[in-house]
Amino acid sequence: MILIQPDITVIANAIGEPSRAKMLIALMSGKALTATELALEADITAQTASSHLLKLVNSQLLVVRKQGRHKYFQLKDHTIAELLEQLLNIS
């Protein structure tokens, strides 16, 4: 039987980048935001935001919901918000 060890470095790396951290914090209220709105929150271009958002989705921190021609990004669940809150308290 092979046990797969959890790798916290994937999550830590995803959260640890300053622009991604700003986007995650902007989503802590539970509200879903577009890539454009998140780019403004992080003070980066829409293209850069898209790259960061892909990493956050692939790290399973965010989910994407399509509504019409827009994509809305939201924290995967409340445990992500709780993790971010704990990190904010520590920092």
C-alpha positions as CSV (number, residue, x, y, z in Angstrom):
1,M,0.0,0.0,0.0
2,I,1.4,3.4,-1.1
3,L,0.6,6.3,1.1
4,I,0.6,9.7,-0.5
5,Q,2.1,12.3,1.8
6,P,0.4,15.8,1.8
7,D,2.6,18.5,0.3
8,I,1.9,21.8,1.9
9,T,4.5,23.5,-0.3
10,V,2.0,23.6,-3.2
11,I,-0.5,25.6,-1.2
12,A,2.1,27.7,0.5
13,N,3.6,28.6,-2.8
14,A,0.2,29.5,-4.3
15,I,-0.7,31.7,-1.3
16,G,2.8,33.1,-0.8
17,E,3.1,35.2,-4.0
18,P,2.1,38.8,-3.2
19,S,-0.4,39.3,-6.1
20,R,-2.1,36.0,-5.5
21,A,-2.3,36.8,-1.7
22,K,-4.1,40.1,-2.5
23,M,-6.6,38.3,-4.8
24,L,-7.3,35.7,-2.2
25,I,-7.8,38.3,0.6
26,A,-10.2,40.2,-1.7
27,L,-12.2,37.0,-2.0
28,M,-12.4,36.3,1.8
29,S,-15.9,38.0,2.0
30,G,-17.3,35.1,0.1
31,K,-18.3,37.3,-2.9
32,A,-17.3,36.0,-6.3
33,L,-15.2,38.4,-8.4
34,T,-14.2,38.6,-12.1
35,A,-10.5,38.4,-13.2
36,T,-10.7,42.1,-14.0
37,E,-11.9,43.0,-10.5
38,L,-9.2,40.8,-9.0
39,A,-6.5,42.4,-11.2
40,L,-7.5,45.8,-9.8
41,E,-7.4,44.4,-6.3
42,A,-3.8,43.1,-6.9
43,D,-2.7,46.1,-9.0
44,I,-1.7,43.9,-11.9
45,T,-2.7,43.6,-15.5
46,A,-5.6,41.4,-16.5
47,Q,-3.2,39.0,-18.4
48,T,-1.1,38.6,-15.3
49,A,-4.2,38.1,-13.1
50,S,-5.4,35.3,-15.5
51,S,-2.0,33.5,-15.0
52,H,-2.2,33.8,-11.2
53,L,-5.9,32.7,-11.2
54,L,-5.1,29.6,-13.2
55,K,-2.5,28.7,-10.5
56,L,-5.0,29.3,-7.7
57,V,-7.6,27.2,-9.4
58,N,-5.1,24.4,-10.1
59,S,-4.0,24.5,-6.5
60,Q,-7.7,24.0,-5.6
61,L,-8.0,27.2,-3.7
62,L,-10.5,28.8,-6.0
63,V,-13.4,27.6,-8.1
64,V,-14.7,29.2,-11.3
65,R,-18.3,29.8,-12.2
66,K,-19.4,31.0,-15.6
67,Q,-22.2,33.3,-15.9
68,G,-22.9,34.4,-19.5
69,R,-19.6,35.4,-21.0
70,H,-18.1,36.2,-17.6
71,K,-16.1,34.0,-15.3
72,Y,-16.4,34.6,-11.6
73,F,-13.8,33.4,-9.1
74,Q,-14.6,32.4,-5.5
75,L,-12.7,30.7,-2.7
76,K,-13.3,26.9,-2.9
77,D,-14.9,26.8,0.6
78,H,-14.8,28.3,4.0
79,T,-11.7,26.4,5.1
80,I,-9.7,28.4,2.6
81,A,-11.0,31.7,4.2
82,E,-10.2,30.3,7.6
83,L,-6.6,29.4,6.6
84,L,-6.2,32.9,5.2
85,E,-7.6,34.5,8.3
86,Q,-5.1,32.5,10.4
87,L,-2.2,33.6,8.2
88,L,-3.3,37.2,8.5
89,N,-3.5,36.8,12.3
90,I,0.0,35.3,12.4
91,S,1.5,38.0,10.2
